[in-house]
């Protein structure tokens, strides 16, 4: 058995999945932060970040599903 047999290979699909999961977690975090801060300007920044990250999550999900169909 060579050392290559013991290596873990992280695929493009794995990376897309992880990025999508991370992005969704950030959406939840930013939404929670926006509800827990008093300062209106900071609240709005967190709301904007949640929306932006939601678009990232949506795009990553689309790419993930496309990649799975193609491979």
C-alpha positions as CSV (number, residue, x, y, z in Angstrom):
1,X,0.0,0.0,0.0
2,X,1.5,3.3,-1.0
3,X,1.1,6.6,0.8
4,X,-1.2,7.8,-2.0
5,X,-3.7,5.1,-1.0
6,X,-4.1,6.8,2.4
7,X,-4.6,10.3,1.2
8,X,-7.9,12.0,1.4
9,X,-8.9,13.6,-1.9
10,X,-11.0,16.7,-1.6
11,X,-13.0,17.2,-4.8
12,X,-14.5,20.2,-6.5
13,X,-17.9,19.0,-5.3
14,X,-16.6,18.8,-1.8
15,X,-15.3,22.4,-2.0
16,X,-18.5,23.7,-3.5
17,X,-20.6,21.9,-0.8
18,X,-18.4,23.3,2.0
19,X,-18.5,26.9,0.6
20,X,-22.3,26.7,0.3
21,X,-22.6,25.4,3.9
22,X,-20.3,28.2,5.1
23,X,-22.2,30.8,3.2
24,X,-25.6,29.7,4.6
25,X,-24.1,29.8,8.1
26,X,-23.0,33.4,7.5
27,X,-26.5,34.3,6.4
28,X,-27.9,33.0,9.7
29,X,-25.2,34.7,11.7
30,X,-25.6,38.1,10.1
31,X,-29.4,37.9,10.4
32,X,-29.0,37.1,14.1
33,X,-26.5,39.9,14.6
34,X,-28.9,42.4,12.9
35,X,-31.6,41.5,15.4
36,X,-29.3,41.8,18.5
37,X,-27.6,45.1,18.0
38,X,-29.1,48.5,18.9
39,X,-27.2,50.7,16.6
40,X,-29.2,51.4,13.5
41,X,-26.3,51.8,11.1
42,X,-24.6,48.5,12.3
43,X,-28.0,46.7,12.2
44,X,-28.3,47.8,8.5
45,X,-24.8,46.6,7.7
46,X,-25.6,43.2,9.1
47,X,-28.9,43.1,7.2
48,X,-27.0,44.0,4.0
49,X,-24.3,41.4,4.6
50,X,-27.0,38.8,5.2
51,X,-28.6,39.7,1.9
52,X,-25.3,39.7,0.0
53,X,-24.3,36.4,1.5
54,X,-27.7,35.0,0.6
55,X,-27.0,35.7,-3.0
56,X,-23.6,34.0,-2.6
57,X,-25.3,30.9,-1.1
58,X,-27.8,30.8,-3.9
59,X,-25.1,31.0,-6.6
60,X,-23.1,28.3,-4.8
61,X,-26.1,26.0,-4.5
62,X,-26.8,26.5,-8.2
63,X,-23.2,25.6,-9.1
64,X,-23.3,22.6,-6.7
65,X,-26.3,21.2,-8.4
66,X,-25.0,21.9,-11.9
67,X,-21.7,20.3,-11.1
68,X,-23.4,17.2,-9.6
69,X,-25.6,16.8,-12.8
70,X,-22.5,17.1,-15.1
71,X,-20.2,14.7,-13.2
